[in-house]
Amino acid sequence: MFDLKSITRKNILALKPYTSAREDFKGEADIWLDANESPFQSEVNRYPDPYQQEVKALISPIKGIPRENIFLGNGSDEVIDLLFRAFCEPNRDKALLLPPTYGMYKVSAEINAVALESVPLTADFQIDIPKIKPLLRDKCLKLIFICSPNNPSGNLIKREAIREIVENFHGIVVVDEAYIDFASEGSMLGEIRNIPNLLIIQTFSKAWGMAGIRLGMAFGSQEILDILNKIKPPYNINTLSQNLAIEKLKQIEQKNREVAKILEQRKKLNDQLQTLNQVVKVWPSNTNFLLVQFTDPKKVYKKLSAIGTIVRDRSHEVADCLRITIGTVEENQRLINQLKAIENEESTLYR
Ligand SMILES: *Cc1c(COP(=O)(O)O)cnc(C)c1O
């Protein structure tokens, strides 16, 4: 059912990509006079590896995915943008979103003049399969974005539902696993081998603690990744980001310890929030944040920000909810103290 060529934009299929100096010649050499770089050595005087082979070689055993099935983007946001540019003809093709979900899919679609279909998640934030099924036959529908664990609801999407969509769709299903390291259930990475129209995206911005280096990962068939590689800016991941990622990947223990701490804090914060009168509900979380329903979220948001604590107001997406990232032990404790003070209308005491 899935035929990549038939869903790829014609101009992209026909494109002859830019070839960088480093691709033209691949062997060993001492004198590099091919790229108009400065000859004066520093960490950054040479152009970076356009395919980030060293970074991918370290990611590969961690994820159990061969190098050729890994693509790196300047943040997941670049991967999302490249997908629209590769597969969606502006002002003709469409993508499907399942709100409430990550805001960047919509922004990226709008930048690329791609129309959106939208099928809200059910009351327990799962996929509404009967509503989606009829849309899957639309030849102009090219991409479906499924965020699991979902931002901002924090839950995992049921795997059988994702499989059902993938199997009945001629386009690409993107499963965004930005928060997968915080989840109780494993990733769908193992399935990319068997499912040609599944693309999984992950990121260094959350569990890896490296939002500042802008590094996103995509895992999928070599066929799909060839197209992304063809259209990406040649040097999309800069040398400094590659070097920092390499260092970090060699210290996976540190990441694992930090994730464990966040999970412990998530449980504690959850328990403490449940005791507050102004908290209606804390949604179960498989992420590094909690979605919390308040009796008066606007008031809580305003009072917290007035004393220098910023949370995310999601009340326009999920009624009466604020999204709270898990911080350090101290930050979480201060947040709880501040919320208690707000309950007692003494917020100014807790700066
Ligand atoms: C934070 C987040 C990302 C990360 O995006 P980057 O561009 O890699 O920083 C991706 N998807 C979701 C759902 C997120 O919440």
Ligand as a Chemical Component Dictionary entry (heavy atoms), coordinates in Angstrom:
data_LIG
# 
_chem_comp.id                   LIG 
_chem_comp.type                 NON-POLYMER 
_chem_comp.pdbx_formal_charge   0 
_chem_comp.three_letter_code    LIG 
# 
loop_
_chem_comp_atom.comp_id 
_chem_comp_atom.atom_id 
_chem_comp_atom.alt_atom_id 
_chem_comp_atom.type_symbol 
_chem_comp_atom.charge 
_chem_comp_atom.model_Cartn_x 
_chem_comp_atom.model_Cartn_y 
_chem_comp_atom.model_Cartn_z 
_chem_comp_atom.pdbx_ordinal 
LIG C1 C1 C 0 10.165 19.301 23.290 1  
LIG C2 C2 C 0 9.570  18.555 22.173 2  
LIG C3 C3 C 0 10.315 18.276 21.029 3  
LIG C4 C4 C 0 11.734 18.724 20.908 4  
LIG O1 O1 O 0 11.951 19.501 19.824 5  
LIG P1 P1 P 0 13.473 19.923 19.509 6  
LIG O2 O2 O 0 13.314 20.735 18.275 7  
LIG O3 O3 O 0 14.230 18.649 19.281 8  
LIG O4 O4 O 0 13.975 20.682 20.681 9  
LIG C5 C5 C 0 9.740  17.525 20.023 10 
LIG N1 N1 N 0 8.481  17.070 20.130 11 
LIG C6 C6 C 0 7.751  17.313 21.229 12 
LIG C7 C7 C 0 6.390  16.759 21.330 13 
LIG C8 C8 C 0 8.258  18.078 22.265 14 
LIG O5 O5 O 0 7.494  18.332 23.338 15 
# 
loop_
_chem_comp_bond.comp_id 
_chem_comp_bond.atom_id_1 
_chem_comp_bond.atom_id_2 
_chem_comp_bond.value_order 
_chem_comp_bond.pdbx_ordinal 
LIG C1 C2 SING 1  
LIG C2 C3 SING 2  
LIG C2 C8 DOUB 3  
LIG C3 C4 SING 4  
LIG C3 C5 DOUB 5  
LIG C4 O1 SING 6  
LIG O1 P1 SING 7  
LIG P1 O2 DOUB 8  
LIG P1 O3 SING 9  
LIG P1 O4 SING 10 
LIG C5 N1 SING 11 
LIG N1 C6 DOUB 12 
LIG C6 C7 SING 13 
LIG C6 C8 SING 14 
LIG C8 O5 SING 15 
# 
